[in-house]
Amino acid sequence: MAAVTIFKNKDKMMKPRPLGITKEILETTGFNITHTYDDLVFIEHNPFLIQFDDENPSSLKILFNVECAADAAQEIENKLNNIATQRDFTIVNSGRYELKQKEGTEEIEIKFFA
């Protein structure tokens, strides 16, 4: 049985999400989770984020940092896809993102680009 983590969702009370399998996929390819927030999984050094897909729990959306080179992003996506398919999961490239610290605060703003 796969481990899942329960997160609060604004529209629904609780949603089970496959954090355990996601962690296995990431660690097998050499990446570590640093933080989770709602449906997002933050990766050490921020080359990409994983976003859980509530409509398709066996699909993991990947969003690459705007600072991650295209060839490096493709290599990461291919590695993750190879491991994910062994666990009946898919990795879906869902765009890019940018992290910025809000001026005068310790808050981080995430901008998503399709």
N, CA, C and O atoms as a GROMACS GRO file, in nm:
protein
  456
    1MET      N    1   0.084  -0.117   0.000
    1MET     CA    2   0.000   0.000   0.000
    1MET      C    3   0.089   0.124   0.000
    1MET      O    4   0.186   0.130   0.075
    2ALA      N    5   0.056   0.221  -0.083
    2ALA     CA    6   0.135   0.344  -0.095
    2ALA      C    7   0.104   0.439   0.019
    2ALA      O    8  -0.010   0.450   0.064
    3ALA      N    9   0.207   0.509   0.064
    3ALA     CA   10   0.188   0.611   0.167
    3ALA      C   11   0.127   0.735   0.104
    3ALA      O   12   0.165   0.773  -0.007
    4VAL      N   13   0.035   0.797   0.171
    4VAL     CA   14  -0.024   0.922   0.124
    4VAL      C   15  -0.021   1.024   0.236
    4VAL      O   16  -0.019   0.988   0.353
    5THR      N   17  -0.022   1.148   0.199
    5THR     CA   18  -0.028   1.256   0.295
    5THR      C   19  -0.156   1.332   0.270
    5THR      O   20  -0.196   1.351   0.155
    6ILE      N   21  -0.220   1.376   0.375
    6ILE     CA   22  -0.345   1.451   0.364
    6ILE      C   23  -0.314   1.600   0.375
    6ILE      O   24  -0.247   1.644   0.468
    7PHE      N   25  -0.363   1.676   0.278
    7PHE     CA   26  -0.346   1.820   0.275
    7PHE      C   27  -0.482   1.887   0.277
    7PHE      O   28  -0.579   1.831   0.225
    8LYS      N   29  -0.490   2.005   0.335
    8LYS     CA   30  -0.613   2.082   0.325
    8LYS      C   31  -0.620   2.145   0.187
    8LYS      O   32  -0.518   2.189   0.133
    9ASN      N   33  -0.738   2.151   0.131
    9ASN     CA   34  -0.761   2.210   0.000
    9ASN      C   35  -0.867   2.316   0.018
    9ASN      O   36  -0.963   2.296   0.093
   10LYS      N   37  -0.853   2.428  -0.049
   10LYS     CA   38  -0.948   2.538  -0.034
   10LYS      C   39  -1.090   2.498  -0.073
   10LYS      O   40  -1.186   2.541  -0.008
   11ASP      N   41  -1.105   2.417  -0.177
   11ASP     CA   42  -1.237   2.380  -0.228
   11ASP      C   43  -1.294   2.256  -0.160
   11ASP      O   44  -1.416   2.241  -0.152
   12LYS      N   45  -1.210   2.170  -0.112
   12LYS     CA   46  -1.254   2.045  -0.050
   12LYS      C   47  -1.183   2.033   0.084
   12LYS      O   48  -1.076   2.090   0.103
   13MET      N   49  -1.244   1.960   0.176
   13MET     CA   50  -1.184   1.950   0.309
   13MET      C   51  -1.045   1.885   0.306
   13MET      O   52  -0.947   1.950   0.343
   14MET      N   53  -1.035   1.761   0.265
   14MET     CA   54  -0.907   1.691   0.267
   14MET      C   55  -0.892   1.611   0.139
   14MET      O   56  -0.990   1.560   0.084
   15LYS      N   57  -0.769   1.600   0.091
   15LYS     CA   58  -0.738   1.524  -0.029
   15LYS      C   59  -0.619   1.434  -0.001
   15LYS      O   60  -0.515   1.484   0.042
   16PRO      N   61  -0.629   1.305  -0.025
   16PRO     CA   62  -0.511   1.220  -0.012
   16PRO      C   63  -0.418   1.244  -0.132
   16PRO      O   64  -0.463   1.253  -0.246
   17ARG      N   65  -0.290   1.253  -0.105
   17ARG     CA   66  -0.193   1.276  -0.212
   17ARG      C   67  -0.077   1.178  -0.195
   17ARG      O   68  -0.037   1.149  -0.083
   18PRO      N   69  -0.022   1.128  -0.306
   18PRO     CA   70   0.080   1.022  -0.301
   18PRO      C   71   0.221   1.074  -0.271
   18PRO      O   72   0.310   1.061  -0.354
   19LEU      N   73   0.240   1.131  -0.154
   19LEU     CA   74   0.371   1.187  -0.120
   19LEU      C   75   0.477   1.079  -0.108
   19LEU      O   76   0.592   1.100  -0.148
   20GLY      N   77   0.442   0.964  -0.054
   20GLY     CA   78   0.540   0.856  -0.038
   20GLY      C   79   0.598   0.810  -0.170
   20GLY      O   80   0.719   0.797  -0.184
   21ILE      N   81   0.513   0.784  -0.268
   21ILE     CA   82   0.560   0.740  -0.400
   21ILE      C   83   0.638   0.853  -0.467
   21ILE      O   84   0.740   0.829  -0.532
   22THR      N   85   0.589   0.975  -0.452
   22THR     CA   86   0.659   1.090  -0.510
   22THR      C   87   0.800   1.101  -0.453
   22THR      O   88   0.895   1.126  -0.526
   23LYS      N   89   0.811   1.082  -0.322
   23LYS     CA   90   0.942   1.087  -0.256
   23LYS      C   91   1.033   0.977  -0.309
   23LYS      O   92   1.151   1.002  -0.335
   24GLU      N   93   0.980   0.856  -0.327
   24GLU     CA   94   1.058   0.745  -0.382
   24GLU      C   95   1.110   0.779  -0.522
   24GLU      O   96   1.227   0.758  -0.552
   25ILE      N   97   1.021   0.831  -0.606
   25ILE     CA   98   1.060   0.867  -0.744
   25ILE      C   99   1.172   0.970  -0.741
   25ILE      O  100   1.271   0.956  -0.812
   26LEU      N  101   1.155   1.073  -0.659
   26LEU     CA  102   1.254   1.180  -0.653
   26LEU      C  103   1.387   1.130  -0.598
   26LEU      O  104   1.492   1.159  -0.656
   27GLU      N  105   1.384   1.056  -0.488
   27GLU     CA  106   1.508   1.010  -0.427
   27GLU      C  107   1.582   0.910  -0.516
   27GLU      O  108   1.705   0.908  -0.517
   28THR      N  109   1.508   0.828  -0.590
   28THR     CA  110   1.571   0.733  -0.682
   28THR      C  111   1.649   0.805  -0.791
   28THR      O  112   1.748   0.753  -0.842
   29THR      N  113   1.605   0.926  -0.826
   29THR     CA  114   1.673   1.003  -0.930
   29THR      C  115   1.768   1.108  -0.872
   29THR      O  116   1.820   1.192  -0.945
   30GLY      N  117   1.791   1.103  -0.739
   30GLY     CA  118   1.890   1.189  -0.677
   30GLY      C  119   1.840   1.322  -0.626
   30GLY      O  120   1.920   1.410  -0.594
   31PHE      N  121   1.708   1.340  -0.616
   31PHE     CA  122   1.651   1.466  -0.567
   31PHE      C  123   1.590   1.447  -0.428
   31PHE      O  124   1.543   1.338  -0.394
   32ASN      N  125   1.591   1.554  -0.350
   32ASN     CA  126   1.535   1.549  -0.215
   32ASN      C  127   1.428   1.655  -0.198
   32ASN      O  128   1.439   1.766  -0.249
   33ILE      N  129   1.323   1.618  -0.126
   33ILE     CA  130   1.216   1.712  -0.093
   33ILE      C  131   1.262   1.798   0.023
   33ILE      O  132   1.316   1.748   0.122
   34THR      N  133   1.241   1.928   0.009
   34THR     CA  134   1.276   2.018   0.120
   34THR      C  135   1.152   2.067   0.193
   34THR      O  136   1.159   2.099   0.312
   35HIS      N  137   1.038   2.072   0.124
   35HIS     CA  138   0.917   2.130   0.184
   35HIS      C  139   0.796   2.090   0.100
   35HIS      O  140   0.806   2.072  -0.021
   36THR      N  141   0.683   2.076   0.166
   36THR     CA  142   0.556   2.059   0.094
   36THR      C  143   0.461   2.168   0.142
   36THR      O  144   0.462   2.206   0.259
   37TYR      N  145   0.380   2.216   0.050
   37TYR     CA  146   0.279   2.316   0.084
   37TYR      C  147   0.159   2.293  -0.006
   37TYR      O  148   0.169   2.303  -0.128
   38ASP      N  149   0.046   2.261   0.054
   38ASP     CA  150  -0.078   2.232  -0.018
   38ASP      C  151  -0.049   2.127  -0.125
   38ASP      O  152  -0.016   2.014  -0.090
   39ASP      N  153  -0.061   2.161  -0.253
   39ASP     CA  154  -0.041   2.061  -0.358
   39ASP      C  155   0.098   2.068  -0.421
   39ASP      O  156   0.122   2.006  -0.525
   40LEU      N  157   0.190   2.143  -0.360
   40LEU     CA  158   0.324   2.161  -0.416
   40LEU      C  159   0.430   2.088  -0.334
   40LEU      O  160   0.423   2.081  -0.212
   41VAL      N  161   0.528   2.034  -0.406
   41VAL     CA  162   0.643   1.968  -0.344
   41VAL      C  163   0.767   2.045  -0.389
   41VAL      O  164   0.795   2.053  -0.509
   42PHE      N  165   0.840   2.100  -0.293
   42PHE     CA  166   0.959   2.178  -0.323
   42PHE      C  167   1.081   2.088  -0.316
   42PHE      O  168   1.094   2.004  -0.227
   43ILE      N  169   1.172   2.106  -0.413
   43ILE     CA  170   1.289   2.022  -0.428
   43ILE      C  171   1.414   2.100  -0.389
   43ILE      O  172   1.423   2.220  -0.412
   44GLU      N  173   1.509   2.030  -0.328
   44GLU     CA  174   1.635   2.092  -0.289
   44GLU      C  175   1.699   2.167  -0.406
   44GLU      O  176   1.711   2.112  -0.515
   45HIS      N  177   1.741   2.289  -0.384
   45HIS     CA  178   1.803   2.379  -0.482
   45HIS      C  179   1.704   2.432  -0.586
   45HIS      O  180   1.745   2.507  -0.675
   46ASN      N  181   1.578   2.396  -0.578
   46ASN     CA  182   1.469   2.450  -0.662
   46ASN      C  183   1.486   2.440  -0.813
   46ASN      O  184   1.452   2.536  -0.882
   47PRO      N  185   1.536   2.330  -0.868
   47PRO     CA  186   1.539   2.322  -1.014
   47PRO      C  187   1.399   2.304  -1.072
   47PRO      O  188   1.373   2.340  -1.187
   48PHE      N  189   1.308   2.246  -0.991
   48PHE     CA  190   1.170   2.222  -1.034
   48PHE      C  191   1.082   2.203  -0.912
   48PHE      O  192   1.131   2.184  -0.801
   49LEU      N  193   0.952   2.209  -0.935
   49LEU     CA  194   0.850   2.178  -0.835
   49LEU      C  195   0.768   2.063  -0.888
   49LEU      O  196   0.758   2.042  -1.009
   50ILE      N  197   0.710   1.988  -0.797
   50ILE     CA  198   0.609   1.888  -0.833
   50ILE      C  199   0.476   1.939  -0.780
   50ILE      O  200   0.467   1.986  -0.667
   51GLN      N  201   0.373   1.929  -0.863
   51GLN     CA  202   0.238   1.965  -0.821
   51GLN      C  203   0.149   1.842  -0.836
   51GLN      O  204   0.144   1.780  -0.942
   52PHE      N  205   0.080   1.808  -0.728
   52PHE     CA  206  -0.012   1.694  -0.734
   52PHE      C  207  -0.131   1.730  -0.821
   52PHE      O  208  -0.179   1.844  -0.820
   53ASP      N  209  -0.179   1.631  -0.895
   53ASP     CA  210  -0.295   1.648  -0.982
   53ASP      C  211  -0.414   1.580  -0.914
   53ASP      O  212  -0.424   1.457  -0.913
   54ASP      N  213  -0.503   1.659  -0.857
   54ASP     CA  214  -0.617   1.604  -0.784
   54ASP      C  215  -0.716   1.531  -0.874
   54ASP      O  216  -0.794   1.449  -0.827
   55GLU      N  217  -0.714   1.561  -1.002
   55GLU     CA  218  -0.804   1.494  -1.097
   55GLU      C  219  -0.748   1.357  -1.139
   55GLU      O  220  -0.823   1.267  -1.174
   56ASN      N  221  -0.616   1.343  -1.135
   56ASN     CA  222  -0.551   1.219  -1.172
   56ASN      C  223  -0.436   1.192  -1.074
   56ASN      O  224  -0.323   1.234  -1.098
   57PRO      N  225  -0.465   1.123  -0.964
   57PRO     CA  226  -0.365   1.103  -0.858
   57PRO      C  227  -0.236   1.032  -0.901
   57PRO      O  228  -0.135   1.044  -0.832
   58SER      N  229  -0.237   0.959  -1.013
   58SER     CA  230  -0.115   0.893  -1.058
   58SER      C  231  -0.036   0.978  -1.156
   58SER      O  232   0.058   0.931  -1.220
   59SER      N  233  -0.074   1.104  -1.169
   59SER     CA  234  -0.005   1.200  -1.254
   59SER      C  235   0.059   1.307  -1.167
   59SER      O  236  -0.007   1.365  -1.081
   60LEU      N  237   0.185   1.334  -1.191
   60LEU     CA  238   0.256   1.438  -1.118
   60LEU      C  239   0.296   1.546  -1.217
   60LEU      O  240   0.364   1.520  -1.316
   61LYS      N  241   0.254   1.668  -1.190
   61LYS     CA  242   0.290   1.780  -1.276
   61LYS      C  243   0.428   1.830  -1.235
   61LYS      O  244   0.456   1.845  -1.116
   62ILE      N  245   0.512   1.855  -1.334
   62ILE     CA  246   0.644   1.910  -1.306
   62ILE      C  247   0.650   2.050  -1.366
   62ILE      O  248   0.610   2.072  -1.480
   63LEU      N  249   0.700   2.143  -1.287
   63LEU     CA  250   0.718   2.281  -1.331
   63LEU      C  251   0.864   2.316  -1.307
   63LEU      O  252   0.915   2.299  -1.196
   64PHE      N  253   0.932   2.366  -1.410
   64PHE     CA  254   1.074   2.395  -1.399
   64PHE      C  255   1.098   2.542  -1.364
   64PHE      O  256   1.028   2.631  -1.410
   65ASN      N  257   1.198   2.562  -1.282
   65ASN     CA  258   1.241   2.697  -1.247
   65ASN      C  259   1.287   2.767  -1.375
   65ASN      O  260   1.352   2.705  -1.459
   66VAL      N  261   1.254   2.895  -1.389
   66VAL     CA  262   1.294   2.969  -1.509
   66VAL      C  263   1.446   2.974  -1.522
   66VAL      O  264   1.498   2.997  -1.632
   67GLU      N  265   1.518   2.951  -1.413
   67GLU     CA  266   1.664   2.951  -1.416
   67GLU      C  267   1.723   2.817  -1.456
   67GLU      O  268   1.845   2.806  -1.473
   68CYS      N  269   1.640   2.715  -1.472
   68CYS     CA  270   1.687   2.582  -1.511
   68CYS      C  271   1.698   2.578  -1.664
   68CYS      O  272   1.600   2.604  -1.735
   69ALA      N  273   1.816   2.547  -1.715
   69ALA     CA  274   1.839   2.541  -1.860
   69ALA      C  275   1.750   2.434  -1.924
   69ALA      O  276   1.719   2.332  -1.862
   70ALA      N  277   1.709   2.460  -2.046
   70ALA     CA  278   1.616   2.370  -2.118
   70ALA      C  279   1.672   2.229  -2.130
   70ALA      O  280   1.598   2.132  -2.112
   71ASP      N  281   1.800   2.214  -2.160
   71ASP     CA  282   1.857   2.079  -2.174
   71ASP      C  283   1.862   2.006  -2.040
   71ASP      O  284   1.839   1.886  -2.034
   72ALA      N  285   1.891   2.080  -1.932
   72ALA     CA  286   1.890   2.019  -1.800
   72ALA      C  287   1.748   1.979  -1.759
   72ALA      O  288   1.727   1.873  -1.700
   73ALA      N  289   1.651   2.064  -1.792
   73ALA     CA  290   1.510   2.034  -1.762
   73ALA      C  291   1.466   1.908  -1.835
   73ALA      O  292   1.397   1.824  -1.778
   74GLN      N  293   1.505   1.895  -1.961
   74GLN     CA  294   1.467   1.776  -2.039
   74GLN      C  295   1.530   1.650  -1.980
   74GLN      O  296   1.464   1.546  -1.973
   75GLU      N  297   1.654   1.659  -1.938
   75GLU     CA  298   1.722   1.544  -1.877
   75GLU      C  299   1.654   1.504  -1.747
   75GLU      O  300   1.632   1.385  -1.722
   76ILE      N  301   1.620   1.601  -1.664
   76ILE     CA  302   1.550   1.573  -1.538
   76ILE      C  303   1.415   1.509  -1.566
   76ILE      O  304   1.379   1.409  -1.503
   77GLU      N  305   1.341   1.565  -1.659
   77GLU     CA  306   1.209   1.510  -1.692
   77GLU      C  307   1.219   1.366  -1.741
   77GLU      O  308   1.138   1.282  -1.702
   78ASN      N  309   1.316   1.338  -1.824
   78ASN     CA  310   1.334   1.201  -1.875
   78ASN      C  311   1.367   1.104  -1.762
   78ASN      O  312   1.311   0.994  -1.756
   79LYS      N  313   1.458   1.144  -1.671
   79LYS     CA  314   1.493   1.057  -1.558
   79LYS      C  315   1.372   1.029  -1.470
   79LYS      O  316   1.346   0.914  -1.432
   80LEU      N  317   1.297   1.135  -1.437
   80LEU     CA  318   1.179   1.118  -1.352
   80LEU      C  319   1.074   1.030  -1.420
   80LEU      O  320   1.013   0.945  -1.355
   81ASN      N  321   1.053   1.051  -1.550
   81ASN     CA  322   0.956   0.970  -1.624
   81ASN      C  323   0.993   0.822  -1.623
   81ASN      O  324   0.906   0.737  -1.608
   82ASN      N  325   1.121   0.792  -1.640
   82ASN     CA  326   1.166   0.652  -1.640
   82ASN      C  327   1.132   0.582  -1.509
   82ASN      O  328   1.083   0.470  -1.510
   83ILE      N  329   1.157   0.648  -1.398
   83ILE     CA  330   1.128   0.589  -1.267
   83ILE      C  331   0.978   0.590  -1.239
   83ILE      O  332   0.924   0.493  -1.186
   84ALA      N  333   0.911   0.699  -1.274
   84ALA     CA  334   0.766   0.710  -1.248
   84ALA      C  335   0.687   0.601  -1.319
   84ALA      O  336   0.595   0.544  -1.261
   85THR      N  337   0.722   0.571  -1.444
   85THR     CA  338   0.647   0.470  -1.519
   85THR      C  339   0.661   0.332  -1.455
   85THR      O  340   0.571   0.248  -1.468
   86GLN      N  341   0.772   0.306  -1.388
   86GLN     CA  342   0.789   0.179  -1.318
   86GLN      C  343   0.693   0.166  -1.200
   86GLN      O  344   0.669   0.056  -1.150
   87ARG      N  345   0.638   0.278  -1.157
   87ARG     CA  346   0.543   0.280  -1.044
   87ARG      C  347   0.402   0.317  -1.090
   87ARG      O  348   0.317   0.356  -1.010
   88ASP      N  349   0.379   0.306  -1.220
   88ASP     CA  350   0.249   0.337  -1.281
   88ASP      C  351   0.208   0.483  -1.260
   88ASP      O  352   0.090   0.513  -1.244
   89PHE      N  353   0.308   0.572  -1.260
   89PHE     CA  354   0.284   0.715  -1.251
   89PHE      C  355   0.332   0.781  -1.379
   89PHE      O  356   0.414   0.724  -1.453
   90THR      N  357   0.282   0.900  -1.406
   90THR     CA  358   0.331   0.978  -1.519
   90THR      C  359   0.376   1.115  -1.470
   90THR      O  360   0.324   1.170  -1.373
   91ILE      N  361   0.474   1.168  -1.539
   91ILE     CA  362   0.524   1.304  -1.515
   91ILE      C  363   0.476   1.389  -1.631
   91ILE      O  364   0.499   1.356  -1.748
   92VAL      N  365   0.408   1.498  -1.599
   92VAL     CA  366   0.353   1.586  -1.703
   92VAL      C  367   0.418   1.723  -1.692
   92VAL      O  368   0.404   1.792  -1.590
   93ASN      N  369   0.490   1.763  -1.798
   93ASN     CA  370   0.552   1.895  -1.798
   93ASN      C  371   0.442   2.000  -1.806
   93ASN      O  372   0.366   2.004  -1.903
   94SER      N  373   0.434   2.084  -1.703
   94SER     CA  374   0.323   2.179  -1.691
   94SER      C  375   0.369   2.325  -1.693
   94SER      O  376   0.294   2.414  -1.653
   95GLY      N  377   0.491   2.349  -1.739
   95GLY     CA  378   0.537   2.486  -1.753
   95GLY      C  379   0.657   2.519  -1.667
   95GLY      O  380   0.736   2.432  -1.630
   96ARG      N  381   0.667   2.648  -1.636
   96ARG     CA  382   0.781   2.699  -1.560
   96ARG      C  383   0.730   2.784  -1.444
   96ARG      O  384   0.613   2.820  -1.438
   97TYR      N  385   0.820   2.816  -1.353
   97TYR     CA  386   0.784   2.902  -1.240
   97TYR      C  387   0.903   2.989  -1.203
   97TYR      O  388   1.016   2.964  -1.243
   98GLU      N  389   0.873   3.091  -1.126
   98GLU     CA  390   0.976   3.181  -1.076
   98GLU      C  391   0.949   3.208  -0.929
   98GLU      O  392   0.834   3.234  -0.890
   99LEU      N  393   1.052   3.203  -0.847
   99LEU     CA  394   1.042   3.235  -0.705
   99LEU      C  395   1.100   3.374  -0.682
   99LEU      O  396   1.208   3.406  -0.730
  100LYS      N  397   1.026   3.455  -0.609
  100LYS     CA  398   1.075   3.587  -0.572
  100LYS      C  399   1.038   3.615  -0.427
  100LYS      O  400   0.928   3.581  -0.383
  101GLN      N  401   1.129   3.676  -0.355
  101GLN     CA  402   1.097   3.717  -0.219
  101GLN      C  403   1.023   3.850  -0.226
  101GLN      O  404   1.065   3.943  -0.294
  102LYS      N  405   0.910   3.856  -0.155
  102LYS     CA  406   0.834   3.981  -0.150
  102LYS      C  407   0.917   4.085  -0.075
  102LYS      O  408   0.973   4.059   0.031
  103GLU      N  409   0.924   4.203  -0.134
  103GLU     CA  410   1.007   4.310  -0.078
  103GLU      C  411   0.961   4.347   0.064
  103GLU      O  412   0.842   4.365   0.089
  104GLY      N  413   1.057   4.356   0.153
  104GLY     CA  414   1.028   4.397   0.290
  104GLY      C  415   0.967   4.288   0.377
  104GLY      O  416   0.928   4.316   0.491
  105THR      N  417   0.957   4.166   0.326
  105THR     CA  418   0.900   4.055   0.404
  105THR      C  419   0.986   3.931   0.385
  105THR      O  420   1.081   3.930   0.307
  106GLU      N  421   0.951   3.827   0.458
  106GLU     CA  422   1.017   3.698   0.439
  106GLU      C  423   0.931   3.604   0.356
  106GLU      O  424   0.962   3.486   0.345
  107GLU      N  425   0.823   3.656   0.299
  107GLU     CA  426   0.733   3.576   0.218
  107GLU      C  427   0.791   3.555   0.078
  107GLU      O  428   0.859   3.641   0.024
  108ILE      N  429   0.761   3.439   0.023
  108ILE     CA  430   0.803   3.404  -0.112
  108ILE      C  431   0.682   3.408  -0.204
  108ILE      O  432   0.574   3.359  -0.168
  109GLU      N  433   0.699   3.465  -0.321
  109GLU     CA  434   0.594   3.467  -0.422
  109GLU      C  435   0.634   3.370  -0.533
  109GLU      O  436   0.749   3.368  -0.578
  110ILE      N  437   0.539   3.291  -0.577
  110ILE     CA  438   0.563   3.197  -0.687
  110ILE      C  439   0.480   3.243  -0.806
  110ILE      O  440   0.358   3.258  -0.795
  111LYS      N  441   0.546   3.265  -0.918
  111LYS     CA  442   0.476   3.299  -1.042
  111LYS      C  443   0.486   3.179  -1.134
  111LYS      O  444   0.594   3.126  -1.157
  112PHE      N  445   0.372   3.136  -1.187
  112PHE     CA  446   0.367   3.023  -1.278
  112PHE      C  447   0.349   3.073  -1.421
  112PHE      O  448   0.274   3.167  -1.447
  113PHE      N  449   0.419   3.008  -1.514
  113PHE     CA  450   0.411   3.039  -1.656
  113PHE      C  451   0.377   2.911  -1.733
  113PHE      O  452   0.441   2.808  -1.714
  114ALA      N  453   0.277   2.919  -1.819
  114ALA     CA  454   0.235   2.800  -1.895
  114ALA      C  455   0.335   2.766  -2.002
  114ALA      O  456   0.316   2.669  -2.076
   0.00000   0.00000   0.00000
